[in-house]
């Protein structure tokens, strides 16, 4: 197994610290998304400062990763927009009305009356 250089160890430390901050979000009062973005930015800065990369050109690697991330972000924004439009125009009311079964939801817990004999 190859030895890890200082940049790799620093990136691992930044990732672990970021992960810990995400898990204790309610204590530090910093949003998970903010922590995740800062962790990613710091890791990329460390990668860029290293000067050598597995794919050769750091800017090219960053472009490839940003393209993949932006595809996911645009898909999620589109999905959220569709859900919001359906919610505004009461599109989910039709689905909710179909779930109602004689005034109760099908998965709602019902009382179970067990017959017991007196001792």
C-alpha positions in Angstrom: 0.0 0.0 0.0 1.5 3.4 -1.0 2.2 5.9 1.8 0.0 8.9 2.0 1.5 12.3 1.6 0.7 15.4 3.6 -1.9 16.6 1.2 -3.8 13.3 1.3 -3.7 13.3 5.1 -4.9 16.9 5.2 -7.8 16.1 2.9 -8.7 13.1 5.0 -8.6 15.3 8.1 -10.8 18.0 6.5 -13.3 15.3 5.4 -13.5 13.9 8.8 -13.9 17.3 10.5 -16.6 18.2 7.9 -18.4 14.9 8.6 -18.3 15.5 12.3 -19.7 19.0 11.8 -22.5 17.6 9.7 -23.4 15.1 12.4 -23.5 17.7 15.2 -25.4 20.3 13.1 -27.9 20.9 15.9 -25.1 21.8 18.3 -23.0 24.1 16.1 -26.0 25.5 14.3 -24.4 25.4 10.9 -26.5 24.0 8.1 -25.4 20.6 6.6 -25.3 22.0 3.1 -23.0 24.9 4.1 -20.6 22.4 5.9 -20.6 20.1 2.9 -19.9 22.8 0.4 -17.1 24.3 2.5 -15.6 20.8 3.0 -15.7 20.2 -0.7 -14.2 23.6 -1.5 -11.4 23.1 1.0 -10.6 19.6 -0.3 -10.4 21.0 -3.9 -8.1 23.8 -2.7 -5.8 21.2 -1.1 -5.9 19.1 -4.3 -5.1 22.1 -6.5 -2.3 23.2 -4.2 -0.7 19.8 -4.5 0.3 20.4 -8.1 0.0 16.8 -9.2 -3.1 14.9 -9.9 -4.1 11.4 -11.1 -5.7 12.8 -14.2 -2.9 15.2 -15.0 -4.6 18.6 -15.2 -6.4 19.9 -12.0 -8.6 22.3 -13.9 -9.8 19.5 -16.3 -10.6 17.3 -13.3 -12.5 20.1 -11.6 -14.5 20.7 -14.9 -15.4 17.0 -15.1 -16.5 16.9 -11.5 -18.4 20.2 -11.7 -20.2 18.9 -14.8 -21.3 15.8 -13.0 -22.4 17.8 -9.9 -24.3 20.4 -12.0 -26.3 17.6 -13.8 -27.5 16.4 -10.4 -28.3 19.9 -9.1 -30.2 20.8 -12.3 -32.2 17.5 -12.1 -33.1 18.2 -8.4 -34.1 21.8 -9.1 -36.4 20.6 -12.0 -37.9 17.9 -9.8 -38.5 20.4 -6.9 -40.1 22.9 -9.3 -42.5 20.2 -10.6 -43.4 19.2 -7.1 -44.0 22.8 -6.1 -46.2 23.5 -9.1 -48.2 20.4 -8.4 -48.6 21.5 -4.7 -49.6 25.0 -5.6 -52.3 23.7 -8.0 -53.6 21.1 -5.6 -52.3 18.2 -7.7 -51.6 16.1 -4.6 -55.2 16.5 -3.4 -56.3 13.9 -6.0 -53.8 11.4 -4.7 -54.8 12.1 -1.1 -58.5 11.7 -1.9 -57.8 8.3 -3.5 -56.1 7.2 -0.2 -59.1 7.9 1.9 -61.0 4.7 2.7 -64.3 5.3 4.5 -63.0 8.3 6.3 -59.8 6.6 7.4 -56.4 6.2 5.8 -55.7 2.5 4.9 -52.5 2.4 6.9 -53.9 4.1 10.0 -53.8 2.0 13.1 -57.2 0.6 14.1 -58.2 -0.4 17.5 -58.1 -4.1 18.2 -60.6 -5.4 20.7 -59.5 -8.6 22.2 -62.0 -10.8 24.0 -60.6 -11.9 27.4 -62.3 -14.3 29.7 -62.6 -13.2 33.3 -60.4 -15.2 35.7 
